[in-house]
Amino acid sequence: MAEIEKKTEVDVNGAPVAEAEQVQDVPARPNRDKYASMWAEDNPDVDFEDKEARYERMGRDREELRNLRSSGKELSGVLAGNRWMGAMFNDLRKNPGKNPLVWFAENGIDLRAALDDPEVMQQVTDAFNNWTQKQADGEAAEKAKDEAIARSYEALDALQAEVGLSDEQKNRINEYFWDEVWLPAWSGEVSKDTWTAIMHALNYDEDMANAREEAAIQARNEKHANKLKTFEEKQVPPSFSQGQGQPAMPKPKEKKESLIDFVKRNS
């Protein structure tokens, strides 16, 4: 078998170059380098060489692009179904300061003649009245909401004075309600912890009743204990002092932690 001749690189003077110095050229990647440069401009907070971070940002951008494409298709469908609206939209895009009413006149749409038609005039009047009513309803609803929020804070202040909450505890209850109850409920997703806190809040009256019952049981037990001690001091026979015939002490119910106690304990 013929031996394969090994080619040795030489320098400009014809001298052989050491094998360790014979470094192969890295192939040029102009498209990658161009994209990396554009990436650095658009995403200065993400290292292009960090693949995991880069893929996360690229996935987010891809999702946003999909949403834009979907919205664009919907808008294209609307404009395609209303050719005059598409023409007006395109003209106003090129001339953003133009009054749409002027565009109507420029394109032969006589608004005065249209409004002279009783049916059209009634439609326009009804539409404007509906818009005006919506504005009024919105302002009334906003005012009612502001007043309700003010009453809510007054109720929280009353609770603070009633149970002796500190300002920090009151603020924690306030933040917990808006962040952990109202916002999740508004979005439709409520966590198990929130349901548990609500359960404790609803059981507060039962907890208070249990506490009163426990206090009564403890008072009866102390009364029986005092009587037994008195009997023993008078040297009552042991068979009697051991409590024969004495009613069994009822087992107190396990106390459930209320929402107020939960806040105090974690403050």
HELIX and SHEET records of a PDB file:
HELIX    1   1 GLU A   19  GLU A   21  5                                   3    
HELIX    2   2 PRO A   30  ASP A   42  1                                  13    
HELIX    3   3 LYS A   51  GLY A   81  1                                  31    
HELIX    4   4 ARG A   83  LYS A   94  1                                  12    
HELIX    5   5 PRO A  100  GLU A  106  1                                   7    
HELIX    6   6 LEU A  111  ASP A  116  1                                   6    
HELIX    7   7 PRO A  118  VAL A  163  1                                  46    
HELIX    8   8 ASP A  167  TYR A  176  1                                  10    
HELIX    9   9 PHE A  177  TRP A  182  3                                   6    
HELIX   10  10 LEU A  183  SER A  187  1                                   5    
HELIX   11  11 LYS A  192  LEU A  202  1                                  11    
HELIX   12  12 TYR A  204  GLU A  233  1                                  30    
HELIX   13  13 PRO A  238  SER A  241  1                                   4    
HELIX   14  14 LEU A  259  ARG A  265  1                                   7    
END                                                                             
